[in-house]
Amino acid sequence: MPPTIKRALESIGLGDKESRVLLVLLENGPMFAAAVARSAKLNRTTTYGILKELASKGLVSSSSGAATKYQSIAPELLPAYIERRGNELLEMQKQVSEVVPQLKLLRAKGKILPKVQFFEGKEGIEQAYEDKLTNRASKTIYEFTGMDAGYEGLGAKFVEYYLKKRTSSQIKSEYIAPDTPFARKEAELDEKYLRRVTFIPPEYAMETEISIYDNKVSMTSFSAENPVTILIEDENLARTMKKLFDYVQSTAK
């Protein structure tokens, strides 16, 4: 899929599989579901569900008859659809932002605020990283991190987005990281990214990241098979982990 088209479809909330199915139809015209599945390299059951979802969004229509065929909206209508949908999403974002304080108040009053949250998969981890940058009481994040594994697991594009957003929000970061050539190279950008890296011996290489901020501890595994973040909100745990961070940082060479 051409990168520009992929980014445009993602901007209106389509996932990878939805984008693949829509692109097949945009390129080929009316098709049977089985043919769409083969071209998109998906199984039939998944493809039928995606076609139904795309139809509900007005991007796909179907023909009635002995055998149903599916077709996308005309390619020339796609730019207008993306623009319209983008405006709708911006308006939805504004509306949601306005009610967030009320929702937080209701959850606090009801004492149902979760103490532990699990975020699975790359998209889940990205959402967990957003938590580090929003509604922050303090302005420093303390992190034990495998910088090599973090870049590989999250991808350079998201890491760049995250670093820029953190920096623009004037949130600093203190890193404790294994001493690797890649980490040394990245440390050259510390001033640019409001960051300070303290190195520990390379034999302590890690494929994880532990972040301490406010009253939270975020633990991320960059496992290729099952990437996951566990976010724990607990004042005592956060305070203890911060003391551990301080000790390691003070003894590191």
C-alpha positions as YAML, in Angstrom:
chain: A
units: angstrom
residues:
- id: 1
  name: MET
  ca: [0.00, 0.00, 0.00]
- id: 2
  name: PRO
  ca: [1.41, 3.43, -0.89]
- id: 3
  name: PRO
  ca: [2.53, 5.16, 2.34]
- id: 4
  name: THR
  ca: [0.60, 8.34, 1.60]
- id: 5
  name: ILE
  ca: [-2.67, 6.45, 1.16]
- id: 6
  name: LYS
  ca: [-1.99, 4.37, 4.27]
- id: 7
  name: ARG
  ca: [-1.39, 7.49, 6.38]
- id: 8
  name: ALA
  ca: [-4.51, 9.15, 5.01]
- id: 9
  name: LEU
  ca: [-6.69, 6.14, 5.86]
- id: 10
  name: GLU
  ca: [-5.15, 5.85, 9.31]
- id: 11
  name: SER
  ca: [-5.90, 9.53, 9.91]
- id: 12
  name: ILE
  ca: [-9.63, 8.79, 9.73]
- id: 13
  name: GLY
  ca: [-9.41, 5.85, 12.10]
- id: 14
  name: LEU
  ca: [-9.02, 2.87, 9.78]
- id: 15
  name: GLY
  ca: [-6.81, 0.06, 11.02]
- id: 16
  name: ASP
  ca: [-4.35, -1.91, 8.93]
- id: 17
  name: LYS
  ca: [-6.82, -4.63, 7.89]
- id: 18
  name: GLU
  ca: [-9.58, -2.16, 7.07]
- id: 19
  name: SER
  ca: [-7.16, -0.14, 4.97]
- id: 20
  name: ARG
  ca: [-6.01, -3.23, 3.07]
- id: 21
  name: VAL
  ca: [-9.58, -4.29, 2.25]
- id: 22
  name: LEU
  ca: [-10.59, -0.80, 1.16]
- id: 23
  name: LEU
  ca: [-7.51, -0.42, -1.03]
- id: 24
  name: VAL
  ca: [-8.26, -3.73, -2.77]
- id: 25
  name: LEU
  ca: [-11.72, -2.46, -3.65]
- id: 26
  name: LEU
  ca: [-10.45, 0.97, -4.68]
- id: 27
  name: GLU
  ca: [-7.99, -0.65, -7.07]
- id: 28
  name: ASN
  ca: [-10.28, -3.33, -8.52]
- id: 29
  name: GLY
  ca: [-13.91, -2.28, -8.44]
- id: 30
  name: PRO
  ca: [-16.78, -4.68, -7.56]
- id: 31
  name: MET
  ca: [-15.54, -7.99, -6.15]
- id: 32
  name: PHE
  ca: [-16.82, -11.07, -4.34]
- id: 33
  name: ALA
  ca: [-15.87, -11.25, -0.66]
- id: 34
  name: ALA
  ca: [-13.73, -14.34, -1.27]
- id: 35
  name: ALA
  ca: [-11.70, -12.49, -3.89]
- id: 36
  name: VAL
  ca: [-11.27, -9.53, -1.57]
- id: 37
  name: ALA
  ca: [-10.03, -11.87, 1.17]
- id: 38
  name: ARG
  ca: [-7.45, -13.42, -1.15]
- id: 39
  name: SER
  ca: [-6.16, -10.07, -2.38]
- id: 40
  name: ALA
  ca: [-6.00, -8.59, 1.13]
- id: 41
  name: LYS
  ca: [-4.44, -11.81, 2.48]
- id: 42
  name: LEU
  ca: [-7.11, -12.24, 5.14]
- id: 43
  name: ASN
  ca: [-9.45, -15.10, 5.98]
- id: 44
  name: ARG
  ca: [-13.06, -14.91, 4.81]
- id: 45
  name: THR
  ca: [-14.62, -14.50, 8.24]
- id: 46
  name: THR
  ca: [-12.42, -11.54, 9.06]
- id: 47
  name: THR
  ca: [-13.01, -10.01, 5.64]
- id: 48
  name: TYR
  ca: [-16.82, -10.25, 5.95]
- id: 49
  name: GLY
  ca: [-16.65, -8.42, 9.29]
- id: 50
  name: ILE
  ca: [-14.42, -5.71, 7.85]
- id: 51
  name: LEU
  ca: [-16.65, -5.24, 4.81]
- id: 52
  name: LYS
  ca: [-19.64, -4.81, 7.11]
- id: 53
  name: GLU
  ca: [-17.74, -2.24, 9.19]
- id: 54
  name: LEU
  ca: [-16.61, -0.32, 6.11]
- id: 55
  name: ALA
  ca: [-20.18, -0.34, 4.82]
- id: 56
  name: SER
  ca: [-21.40, 1.17, 8.09]
- id: 57
  name: LYS
  ca: [-18.87, 3.99, 7.55]
- id: 58
  name: GLY
  ca: [-20.14, 4.66, 4.05]
- id: 59
  name: LEU
  ca: [-16.94, 3.52, 2.37]
- id: 60
  name: VAL
  ca: [-18.26, 0.29, 0.86]
- id: 61
  name: SER
  ca: [-21.54, -0.76, -0.71]
- id: 62
  name: SER
  ca: [-22.86, -4.15, -1.79]
- id: 63
  name: SER
  ca: [-24.99, -5.36, -4.67]
- id: 64
  name: SER
  ca: [-28.02, -7.60, -4.16]
- id: 65
  name: GLY
  ca: [-28.57, -10.70, -6.20]
- id: 66
  name: ALA
  ca: [-27.66, -14.36, -6.34]
- id: 67
  name: ALA
  ca: [-24.10, -13.55, -5.31]
- id: 68
  name: THR
  ca: [-23.17, -10.40, -3.43]
- id: 69
  name: LYS
  ca: [-20.40, -8.19, -4.72]
- id: 70
  name: TYR
  ca: [-18.76, -5.36, -2.84]
- id: 71
  name: GLN
  ca: [-17.40, -2.09, -4.12]
- id: 72
  name: SER
  ca: [-15.79, 0.96, -2.58]
- id: 73
  name: ILE
  ca: [-16.88, 4.54, -3.02]
- id: 74
  name: ALA
  ca: [-15.51, 6.07, -6.20]
- id: 75
  name: PRO
  ca: [-11.79, 6.87, -5.79]
- id: 76
  name: GLU
  ca: [-12.37, 10.51, -6.68]
- id: 77
  name: LEU
  ca: [-14.75, 10.82, -3.69]
- id: 78
  name: LEU
  ca: [-12.18, 9.56, -1.19]
- id: 79
  name: PRO
  ca: [-10.40, 12.93, -0.58]
- id: 80
  name: ALA
  ca: [-13.68, 14.61, 0.31]
- id: 81
  name: TYR
  ca: [-14.63, 11.72, 2.59]
- id: 82
  name: ILE
  ca: [-11.27, 11.90, 4.39]
- id: 83
  name: GLU
  ca: [-11.62, 15.66, 4.85]
- id: 84
  name: ARG
  ca: [-15.17, 15.34, 6.18]
- id: 85
  name: ARG
  ca: [-14.31, 12.45, 8.49]
- id: 86
  name: GLY
  ca: [-11.22, 14.26, 9.74]
- id: 87
  name: ASN
  ca: [-13.34, 17.28, 10.71]
- id: 88
  name: GLU
  ca: [-15.79, 14.99, 12.50]
- id: 89
  name: LEU
  ca: [-12.98, 13.35, 14.47]
- id: 90
  name: LEU
  ca: [-11.61, 16.75, 15.50]
- id: 91
  name: GLU
  ca: [-15.02, 17.78, 16.74]
- id: 92
  name: MET
  ca: [-15.40, 14.48, 18.62]
- id: 93
  name: GLN
  ca: [-11.98, 14.98, 20.21]
- id: 94
  name: LYS
  ca: [-13.04, 18.44, 21.37]
- id: 95
  name: GLN
  ca: [-16.29, 17.12, 22.85]
- id: 96
  name: VAL
  ca: [-14.56, 14.24, 24.64]
- id: 97
  name: SER
  ca: [-11.92, 16.59, 26.06]
- id: 98
  name: GLU
  ca: [-14.66, 18.77, 27.52]
- id: 99
  name: VAL
  ca: [-16.28, 15.91, 29.45]
- id: 100
  name: VAL
  ca: [-13.06, 14.27, 30.70]
- id: 101
  name: PRO
  ca: [-12.95, 16.35, 33.93]
- id: 102
  name: GLN
  ca: [-16.53, 15.34, 34.72]
- id: 103
  name: LEU
  ca: [-15.78, 11.67, 34.10]
- id: 104
  name: LYS
  ca: [-12.71, 11.81, 36.32]
- id: 105
  name: LEU
  ca: [-14.74, 13.38, 39.10]
- id: 106
  name: LEU
  ca: [-17.45, 10.72, 38.82]
- id: 107
  name: ARG
  ca: [-14.91, 7.90, 38.90]
- id: 108
  name: ALA
  ca: [-13.14, 9.39, 41.91]
- id: 109
  name: LYS
  ca: [-16.41, 9.83, 43.81]
- id: 110
  name: GLY
  ca: [-17.42, 6.27, 43.03]
- id: 111
  name: LYS
  ca: [-13.96, 4.97, 44.03]
- id: 112
  name: ILE
  ca: [-13.80, 2.84, 40.87]
- id: 113
  name: LEU
  ca: [-10.55, 4.25, 39.52]
- id: 114
  name: PRO
  ca: [-8.53, 1.20, 38.45]
- id: 115
  name: LYS
  ca: [-5.23, 0.67, 40.24]
- id: 116
  name: VAL
  ca: [-3.78, -1.60, 37.56]
- id: 117
  name: GLN
  ca: [-4.23, -1.30, 33.79]
- id: 118
  name: PHE
  ca: [-2.98, -3.60, 31.03]
- id: 119
  name: PHE
  ca: [-2.15, -2.36, 27.53]
- id: 120
  name: GLU
  ca: [-1.45, -5.06, 24.96]
- id: 121
  name: GLY
  ca: [0.10, -4.85, 21.50]
- id: 122
  name: LYS
  ca: [1.98, -1.98, 19.90]
- id: 123
  name: GLU
  ca: [-1.05, 0.32, 19.75]
- id: 124
  name: GLY
  ca: [-1.84, -0.41, 23.39]
- id: 125
  name: ILE
  ca: [1.70, 0.45, 24.44]
- id: 126
  name: GLU
  ca: [1.54, 3.70, 22.46]
- id: 127
  name: GLN
  ca: [-1.62, 4.62, 24.37]
- id: 128
  name: ALA
  ca: [0.13, 3.86, 27.67]
- id: 129
  name: TYR
  ca: [2.99, 6.17, 26.65]
- id: 130
  name: GLU
  ca: [0.48, 8.98, 26.13]
- id: 131
  name: ASP
  ca: [-0.39, 8.70, 29.82]
- id: 132
  name: LYS
  ca: [3.13, 9.87, 30.67]
- id: 133
  name: LEU
  ca: [2.47, 13.14, 28.89]
- id: 134
  name: THR
  ca: [-1.07, 14.04, 29.96]
- id: 135
  name: ASN
  ca: [-2.46, 15.38, 33.23]
- id: 136
  name: ARG
  ca: [1.03, 15.46, 34.76]
- id: 137
  name: ALA
  ca: [1.52, 16.87, 38.23]
- id: 138
  name: SER
  ca: [5.32, 16.63, 38.08]
- id: 139
  name: LYS
  ca: [7.54, 17.52, 35.14]
- id: 140
  name: THR
  ca: [10.12, 14.71, 35.22]
- id: 141
  name: ILE
  ca: [9.90, 11.05, 34.23]
- id: 142
  name: TYR
  ca: [12.41, 8.61, 35.74]
- id: 143
  name: GLU
  ca: [13.11, 5.56, 33.59]
- id: 144
  name: PHE
  ca: [15.06, 2.32, 33.58]
- id: 145
  name: THR
  ca: [15.22, 1.63, 29.87]
- id: 146
  name: GLY
  ca: [16.74, -0.54, 27.21]
- id: 147
  name: MET
  ca: [17.07, 2.17, 24.57]
- id: 148
  name: ASP
  ca: [17.92, -0.28, 21.80]
- id: 149
  name: ALA
  ca: [14.87, -2.44, 22.54]
- id: 150
  name: GLY
  ca: [12.62, 0.60, 22.92]
- id: 151
  name: TYR
  ca: [13.44, 1.96, 19.48]
- id: 152
  name: GLU
  ca: [13.04, -1.45, 17.89]
- id: 153
  name: GLY
  ca: [9.79, -2.26, 19.68]
- id: 154
  name: LEU
  ca: [8.07, 1.10, 19.25]
- id: 155
  name: GLY
  ca: [9.52, 2.06, 15.88]
- id: 156
  name: ALA
  ca: [11.48, 5.21, 15.07]
- id: 157
  name: LYS
  ca: [8.36, 7.09, 13.92]
- id: 158
  name: PHE
  ca: [6.51, 6.77, 17.23]
- id: 159
  name: VAL
  ca: [9.66, 7.39, 19.29]
- id: 160
  name: GLU
  ca: [10.27, 10.64, 17.39]
- id: 161
  name: TYR
  ca: [6.63, 11.67, 17.91]
- id: 162
  name: TYR
  ca: [6.81, 10.86, 21.63]
- id: 163
  name: LEU
  ca: [10.11, 12.68, 22.20]
- id: 164
  name: LYS
  ca: [8.91, 15.78, 20.37]
- id: 165
  name: LYS
  ca: [5.64, 15.86, 22.30]
- id: 166
  name: ARG
  ca: [7.39, 15.34, 25.64]
- id: 167
  name: THR
  ca: [9.91, 18.07, 24.85]
- id: 168
  name: SER
  ca: [7.27, 20.54, 23.68]
- id: 169
  name: SER
  ca: [5.39, 19.88, 26.94]
- id: 170
  name: GLN
  ca: [8.58, 20.76, 28.87]
- id: 171
  name: ILE
  ca: [8.63, 17.35, 30.55]
- id: 172
  name: LYS
  ca: [12.14, 16.20, 31.38]
- id: 173
  name: SER
  ca: [13.37, 12.62, 31.46]
- id: 174
  name: GLU
  ca: [16.06, 10.92, 33.54]
- id: 175
  name: TYR
  ca: [17.25, 7.64, 32.00]
- id: 176
  name: ILE
  ca: [19.23, 4.75, 33.43]
- id: 177
  name: ALA
  ca: [20.28, 2.67, 30.43]
- id: 178
  name: PRO
  ca: [22.74, -0.10, 29.54]
- id: 179
  name: ASP
  ca: [25.87, 1.27, 27.90]
- id: 180
  name: THR
  ca: [25.55, 0.32, 24.22]
- id: 181
  name: PRO
  ca: [26.82, 2.05, 21.07]
- id: 182
  name: PHE
  ca: [23.26, 2.95, 20.12]
- id: 183
  name: ALA
  ca: [22.50, 4.40, 23.56]
- id: 184
  name: ARG
  ca: [25.73, 6.44, 23.48]
- id: 185
  name: LYS
  ca: [24.75, 7.86, 20.11]
- id: 186
  name: GLU
  ca: [21.28, 8.75, 21.37]
- id: 187
  name: ALA
  ca: [22.75, 10.40, 24.47]
- id: 188
  name: GLU
  ca: [24.31, 13.00, 22.20]
- id: 189
  name: LEU
  ca: [20.75, 14.34, 21.75]
- id: 190
  name: ASP
  ca: [20.07, 14.67, 25.49]
- id: 191
  name: GLU
  ca: [20.04, 18.46, 25.51]
- id: 192
  name: LYS
  ca: [17.65, 18.59, 22.55]
- id: 193
  name: TYR
  ca: [15.20, 16.20, 24.21]
- id: 194
  name: LEU
  ca: [15.43, 17.52, 27.80]
- id: 195
  name: ARG
  ca: [16.94, 14.22, 28.82]
- id: 196
  name: ARG
  ca: [19.87, 12.94, 30.86]
- id: 197
  name: VAL
  ca: [21.16, 9.39, 30.44]
- id: 198
  name: THR
  ca: [23.11, 7.63, 33.16]
- id: 199
  name: PHE
  ca: [24.82, 4.48, 31.94]
- id: 200
  name: ILE
  ca: [25.11, 1.11, 33.63]
- id: 201
  name: PRO
  ca: [27.30, -1.76, 32.36]
- id: 202
  name: PRO
  ca: [26.17, -3.33, 29.05]
- id: 203
  name: GLU
  ca: [25.76, -6.78, 30.64]
- id: 204
  name: TYR
  ca: [22.62, -5.42, 32.27]
- id: 205
  name: ALA
  ca: [20.93, -5.08, 28.86]
- id: 206
  name: MET
  ca: [17.14, -5.05, 29.12]
- id: 207
  name: GLU
  ca: [14.27, -5.48, 26.69]
- id: 208
  name: THR
  ca: [11.96, -3.54, 28.96]
- id: 209
  name: GLU
  ca: [11.29, -0.07, 30.29]
- id: 210
  name: ILE
  ca: [10.17, 0.94, 33.77]
- id: 211
  name: SER
  ca: [8.91, 4.52, 34.13]
- id: 212
  name: ILE
  ca: [8.20, 6.31, 37.39]
- id: 213
  name: TYR
  ca: [6.12, 9.50, 37.36]
- id: 214
  name: ASP
  ca: [3.64, 11.13, 39.69]
- id: 215
  name: ASN
  ca: [2.12, 8.25, 41.70]
- id: 216
  name: LYS
  ca: [2.47, 5.73, 38.86]
- id: 217
  name: VAL
  ca: [4.85, 3.00, 37.75]
- id: 218
  name: SER
  ca: [4.67, 1.90, 34.12]
- id: 219
  name: MET
  ca: [6.36, -1.39, 33.15]
- id: 220
  name: THR
  ca: [6.72, -2.20, 29.45]
- id: 221
  name: SER
  ca: [7.96, -5.39, 27.82]
- id: 222
  name: PHE
  ca: [9.10, -4.96, 24.22]
- id: 223
  name: SER
  ca: [8.62, -8.67, 23.49]
- id: 224
  name: ALA
  ca: [8.11, -9.20, 19.77]
- id: 225
  name: GLU
  ca: [5.52, -11.93, 20.44]
- id: 226
  name: ASN
  ca: [3.51, -10.18, 23.13]
- id: 227
  name: PRO
  ca: [4.40, -6.52, 23.79]
- id: 228
  name: VAL
  ca: [2.61, -5.26, 26.88]
- id: 229
  name: THR
  ca: [2.54, -2.39, 29.35]
- id: 230
  name: ILE
  ca: [1.34, -2.71, 32.94]
- id: 231
  name: LEU
  ca: [0.45, 0.62, 34.51]
- id: 232
  name: ILE
  ca: [0.20, 0.63, 38.30]
- id: 233
  name: GLU
  ca: [-1.14, 3.60, 40.22]
- id: 234
  name: ASP
  ca: [0.11, 3.40, 43.78]
- id: 235
  name: GLU
  ca: [1.82, 6.09, 45.84]
- id: 236
  name: ASN
  ca: [3.94, 3.69, 47.92]
- id: 237
  name: LEU
  ca: [5.16, 1.71, 44.93]
- id: 238
  name: ALA
  ca: [6.03, 4.86, 42.98]
- id: 239
  name: ARG
  ca: [7.92, 6.28, 45.97]
- id: 240
  name: THR
  ca: [9.88, 3.05, 46.48]
- id: 241
  name: MET
  ca: [10.78, 2.75, 42.80]
- id: 242
  name: LYS
  ca: [11.93, 6.37, 42.78]
- id: 243
  name: LYS
  ca: [14.26, 5.65, 45.70]
- id: 244
  name: LEU
  ca: [15.64, 2.64, 43.84]
- id: 245
  name: PHE
  ca: [16.17, 4.82, 40.78]
- id: 246
  name: ASP
  ca: [18.00, 7.42, 42.87]
- id: 247
  name: TYR
  ca: [20.27, 4.77, 44.38]
- id: 248
  name: VAL
  ca: [21.20, 3.21, 41.04]
- id: 249
  name: GLN
  ca: [21.76, 6.61, 39.48]
- id: 250
  name: SER
  ca: [24.01, 7.75, 42.34]
- id: 251
  name: THR
  ca: [26.16, 4.60, 42.22]
- id: 252
  name: ALA
  ca: [26.40, 4.29, 38.44]
- id: 253
  name: LYS
  ca: [29.73, 5.30, 36.93]
...
